[in-house]
């Protein structure tokens, strides 16, 4: 049997982090996932999918994702039911996240809504990174590590680079 789900969408609100009685972290969040087609009015609709994450993954989601954050979830569908306050049976369907990927740099969501600051949360801006796209620090080489090639226009102070249409590959 196979029960796999892969979703990419935006969080509809800030994730809720709670702990079970035994101290295990759990967070619930909803992803808005655009449909691949438009309705009769030409508008794109979205599905709102409930997701649940556990343990360290739950804490990371609650600490670093906010309303509007783009996230990818790999998991499985789980259904359940309970008796509501009115005595009727309520059925639930949710995605249990096995893996959650943060698909935007940490500061990308600040234009939509500023994220609150948490005193003890680590900052990725100062963390060493091999991927400069996620590290907000700019690389400044020291003069002693640079060797100047006279005709290299890519070295600092090399002047403007002239490009003709014949130089472009398209």
C-alpha positions, 0 to 999 in steps of 0.5 A: 500500500502507498500513502504519500503526499507532496505539497507546496503552498503558503501558510494561511496563518502562523503555526500553532505549537503545543506540547502533549502531556508527555512533552512531545512538540506538535504543531498544526498549520494549514497550507494554501495550495493553488490548483493547476487550473482556473475556474469558469471565471478565469480565477485560480482557486486553492485548496486549504490542507491541514498539516501536522508535524511532530517533535523537532520538526514541529518546533522548527516550523513554529519558530521559522515559518509565518503566515505567507511562508512558502513551504514544501511538505512530504508526508501521508494522509491520516483520517480520523473522527471524534464526537463533537459537542453536539453529539454528532460524529466529526470526520477529519483528514490531515497530512502528517508531515514526515519532512518539511522544507522551507522554500524561501530565505528567512527574510523573504516573508518580511515584506508580507508580514514582519515576523516577531523576534524570539530572544533565544532563536538562532539567527541564520544570518550569522551562520556559516553557509556554503549557499550564499543565497541564504546567508545574508552577509556579503562576501568581501575578499581581502586585498591580500587574497586577490591577484589582479589580472590586467585584462579581467573585467570581473575584477574590482575596478575593471570598468564597464563590461561591453556586451554585444548581441553576438555575445548573447547565447539567445 
